[in-house]
Amino acid sequence: MMLDNMVNDLKKENWFGRVIVLVYSIEFQKRGLLHAHIVLFLHRDDKISNPVDIDKFISAEMPDKEKNPSLYALVTYLMINGPCGLSNSRSPCMRDGMCSKHFLKRFNEETFVDGDVYPCYKRLDISVTIIKSGSEVDNRYVVLYNPSLILKYNVHINVKWCNQSRAINYLFKYINKEHNRIIEVYLVQIDEIHEYYNCRYVFASEASWRILRFEIHHRTPSVERLTVVFNDDDTINDRKRKVWTPRKRRFSIGRLYHVAPGCGERYYIRKLLSFVKGPTSYEDIRTVDGIIHPTFKDACYSMGLLDDDKEYIDGIT
């Protein structure tokens, strides 16, 4: 219920601007807890494009205890990593003597974007510290957060700014991520052979989530593949049944089927259909500047879509 409320608020309350696309994926951790990975695509007029805009929505510092005691209490309780490193080598985030979350961070006088288009957030070196698990921690341990979201939902919510395609890979890896599994070993007394069973392990939280039919993956707006199927004996000019009609309820983005670059002419015609408007025949699709090309590949070259190997490299990537 909280997730649904948050998703609706993110779309309606414009905390970060007008949300055009919203995608989320639910992950069930091995200790039974669950959390959501959410990506927001903003309207181009509301893009967060510079460090000043980043500071308006994302903070990496402890708030002032006197000016905002409620936010201070939440941030120091929910949004502090560790302590780890030399202060606590047994912290769950430690891997091979290093923090897997790359804490502690460095101090920065202001927010800036480095050469890899990765933001480095403002973390002032000031005498604001707290004691957590017996160790003194400062702004270098603060997890990125949005003050409005923390105050409203009172839960751990990590907020980051991103303009790299790797964020999509990070989100969707959870769709194909292997399920939690358990290997059981049984000793068969008759012939003394070990028999192994590789089973999927479902935690109570995941079982409840699925029994109640909550969404594991969600996207707004929805994307629907445009499909028209012809049988071998169908007439191509049959306009009574083989047509697309506008949706009468809600909104959805239509897209053509994906075609791999190795599919030859099918790939090239799929490529051309993204650029040629209103064709009524195959000849129309192969026509560029009044010239009908013999193949769809030739038409792609003529339109400048395949001038080099970049298209193939992008496809492989």
C-alpha positions in Angstrom: 0.0 0.0 0.0 2.8 2.4 0.8 4.5 1.6 -2.5 1.3 2.4 -4.4 0.9 5.7 -2.5 4.4 6.7 -3.2 4.2 5.8 -6.9 1.0 7.9 -7.2 2.6 10.8 -5.3 5.7 10.7 -7.5 3.4 11.1 -10.6 1.1 13.7 -9.2 2.9 15.8 -6.6 5.8 16.9 -8.9 8.4 16.6 -6.2 11.0 16.4 -8.9 9.0 17.8 -11.8 6.6 16.3 -14.3 7.1 12.5 -14.5 6.7 11.2 -18.1 7.8 7.6 -17.5 7.9 5.7 -14.2 9.3 2.2 -13.9 9.9 0.1 -10.8 11.1 -3.4 -9.9 10.6 -5.2 -6.6 13.6 -7.1 -5.1 13.3 -9.7 -2.3 16.5 -9.8 -0.3 17.9 -13.0 1.1 17.1 -12.0 4.7 13.4 -11.7 3.7 13.1 -8.0 3.3 11.9 -6.3 0.1 12.5 -3.0 -1.5 11.7 -1.2 -4.8 14.1 0.2 -7.4 12.3 3.1 -9.0 13.4 5.1 -12.1 11.7 8.4 -13.0 12.0 10.0 -16.4 11.1 13.7 -16.2 9.6 16.0 -18.8 12.4 17.7 -20.9 11.4 21.1 -19.5 11.9 19.8 -15.9 15.2 17.9 -16.4 17.6 18.3 -13.5 20.6 19.4 -15.6 23.0 21.2 -13.3 24.4 21.0 -9.8 22.2 23.8 -8.5 19.1 21.8 -9.5 20.5 18.7 -7.9 20.9 20.4 -4.6 17.2 21.4 -4.7 16.1 17.8 -4.6 18.9 15.7 -3.2 20.9 16.1 0.0 24.0 14.3 1.3 24.3 16.0 4.6 22.8 15.9 8.1 20.1 18.6 8.5 20.3 21.3 11.1 19.1 19.9 14.4 17.8 23.2 15.7 16.0 24.4 12.5 14.5 21.0 11.5 14.6 18.5 14.4 12.1 16.1 12.7 14.2 15.7 9.6 17.4 15.5 11.6 15.9 12.6 13.7 14.8 10.7 10.6 18.1 11.2 8.6 20.3 10.2 11.5 18.2 7.2 12.2 17.4 6.0 8.6 20.0 7.4 6.3 23.4 6.8 7.9 25.5 4.0 6.4 27.6 1.8 8.7 29.7 2.8 10.4 32.2 0.7 8.5 35.8 0.6 7.4 38.4 1.1 10.1 35.6 2.0 12.6 33.8 -1.3 12.1 35.4 -4.0 10.0 32.5 -6.4 10.7 29.8 -4.2 9.2 27.5 -6.1 6.7 28.6 -3.8 3.9 32.3 -4.8 4.2 33.7 -7.0 1.4 37.4 -7.9 1.4 38.3 -5.1 3.8 36.4 -2.4 1.7 32.9 -1.0 1.9 30.8 -2.4 -0.9 28.8 0.8 -0.9 31.9 2.9 -1.3 31.7 4.6 2.1 33.0 6.7 3.6 32.6 9.4 0.9 34.8 12.4 0.6 34.0 16.0 1.7 33.0 18.4 -1.1 32.4 22.1 -0.8 29.8 22.0 -3.5 28.0 19.6 -5.8 29.7 19.0 -9.2 29.5 16.6 -12.1 32.8 14.8 -13.0 34.2 13.8 -16.4 32.2 10.6 -16.4 28.9 12.6 -16.0 28.7 11.2 -12.5 27.5 13.6 -9.7 29.7 14.3 -6.6 27.4 15.6 -4.0 28.0 18.5 -1.5 29.2 17.2 1.8 30.6 20.0 4.0 33.4 19.3 6.5 31.7 20.8 9.5 31.4 19.7 13.2 28.1 17.9 12.8 28.5 14.4 14.1 26.5 11.6 15.8 27.4 8.5 17.7 26.2 5.3 16.0 27.1 1.8 17.2 29.8 3.3 19.4 31.5 5.2 16.6 31.5 8.9 15.6 30.1 9.5 12.1 29.8 12.7 10.0 28.5 13.8 6.6 30.7 11.3 4.8 28.4 8.5 6.0 25.1 10.1 4.9 23.1 8.2 2.3 21.6 10.4 -0.5 18.0 11.4 0.3 15.1 13.7 -0.6 13.8 15.6 2.5 10.2 15.7 1.4 10.0 11.9 0.8 11.7 11.1 4.1 9.4 13.3 6.1 6.3 11.9 4.5 7.0 8.2 4.5 9.4 7.8 7.4 11.4 5.0 5.7 14.8 4.6 4.1 14.6 6.1 0.6 17.9 6.5 -1.3 17.5 9.1 -4.1 20.1 9.6 -6.9 20.4 11.8 -10.0 21.4 10.0 -13.2 21.6 10.7 -16.9 23.3 7.5 -17.9 21.8 4.5 -19.6 23.5 2.2 -17.0 20.7 3.2 -14.6 18.3 1.2 -16.8 20.6 -1.8 -16.7 20.8 -1.5 -12.9 17.0 -1.5 -12.6 16.2 -4.3 -15.1 18.8 -6.7 -13.9 16.4 -7.5 -11.2 13.9 -8.8 -13.7 16.3 -11.5 -14.8 18.1 -11.9 -11.5 18.2 -15.6 -10.3 15.8 -16.5 -7.5 16.9 -17.4 -4.0 17.8 -21.1 -4.0 18.7 -23.8 -1.5 20.6 -27.0 -2.1 19.6 -30.0 0.1 21.6 -33.1 0.3 20.0 -36.5 1.1 22.0 -39.6 2.0 20.3 -42.7 0.5 21.2 -45.5 2.8 20.6 -48.3 0.2 23.5 -47.5 -2.1 25.2 -44.7 -0.2 24.8 -42.2 -3.0 24.4 -38.5 -2.2 21.3 -37.1 -3.8 21.0 -33.4 -4.4 17.9 -31.3 -4.8 18.3 -27.7 -6.1 15.1 -25.9 -5.0 13.8 -22.4 -5.0 13.4 -20.8 -1.6 10.5 -18.4 -1.1 10.5 -16.2 2.0 7.3 -15.3 3.8 7.4 -11.7 2.5 7.7 -12.8 -1.1 5.0 -15.4 -0.7 2.7 -12.9 0.8 3.4 -10.4 -1.9 2.7 -12.9 -4.7 -0.4 -14.3 -2.9 -1.9 -10.8 -2.7 -1.0 -10.4 -6.4 1.0 -7.2 -6.0 3.1 -6.1 -8.9 6.7 -7.2 -9.1 7.5 -5.0 -12.1 5.6 -1.9 -13.2 5.9 0.8 -15.8 3.8 3.9 -16.5 2.8 4.5 -19.2 2.4 1.0 -20.4 4.1 -0.2 -23.7 2.3 -2.4 -26.1 3.7 -4.2 -29.1 1.8 -3.5 -32.3 1.0 -6.8 -33.7 -0.8 -7.7 -37.0 -0.8 -11.4 -38.0 -1.5 -12.6 -41.5 -2.0 -16.2 -42.5 -0.5 -17.6 -45.7 -3.9 -17.5 -47.5 -4.9 -14.0 -46.3 -5.2 -11.1 -48.7 -2.9 -8.2 -47.8 -5.5 -5.7 -48.9 -8.0 -7.0 -46.3 -8.8 -3.8 -44.4 -11.8 -5.1 -42.4 -9.8 -7.1 -39.8 -6.1 -6.3 -40.1 -6.1 -2.7 -38.8 -5.0 -0.8 -35.7 -7.6 1.3 -34.0 -7.1 4.1 -31.4 -7.4 3.0 -27.7 -10.7 4.0 -26.1 -9.5 3.6 -22.5 -6.3 4.8 -20.8 -3.1 5.5 -22.6 -0.4 3.2 -24.0 2.8 3.6 -26.1 2.8 1.4 -29.2 6.0 0.0 -30.5 7.0 -2.4 -33.3 8.5 -5.8 -32.7 12.3 -5.8 -32.0 14.3 -7.3 -34.9 18.0 -8.2 -34.3 20.6 -6.8 -36.8 21.5 -10.3 -37.9 18.0 -10.8 -39.5 19.0 -9.2 -42.7 16.2 -7.4 -44.7 13.7 -7.7 -41.9 16.1 -5.6 -39.7 16.4 -3.0 -42.4 12.7 -2.7 -43.0 12.1 -2.4 -39.3 14.7 0.4 -39.2 13.1 2.2 -42.1 9.6 2.0 -40.5 10.9 4.3 -37.8 11.6 7.1 -40.3 9.3 6.6 -43.3 5.9 8.2 -42.6 2.7 6.9 -44.1 4.0 4.3 -46.5 1.3 2.3 -48.4 3.5 -0.3 -50.1 7.0 -1.8 -49.9 8.1 0.4 -52.7 7.2 3.5 -50.6 9.4 2.2 -47.8 12.3 1.7 -50.2 11.9 5.1 -51.8 14.3 7.8 -50.8 14.3 11.2 -52.5 12.2 9.8 -55.3 14.5 6.9 -56.0 13.2 3.3 -55.4 16.1 1.2 -54.1 16.2 -2.5 -54.9 16.7 -3.5 -51.2 15.8 -2.2 -47.8 19.5 -2.2 -46.9 20.2 0.1 -49.8 17.5 2.4 -48.7 18.9 2.5 -45.2 22.3 3.5 -46.6 20.7 6.2 -48.8 19.0 7.7 -45.8 22.3 7.8 -43.8 21.2 5.2 -41.3 24.1 2.8 -41.9 27.0 5.0 -42.8 29.4 3.0 -40.6 29.5 0.1 -38.1 28.2 2.2 -35.2 24.7 0.8 -35.8 25.9 -2.8 -35.4 28.1 -1.9 -32.4 25.1 -0.3 -30.7 23.0 -3.3 -31.4 25.6 -5.7 -29.9 26.0 -3.4 -26.9 
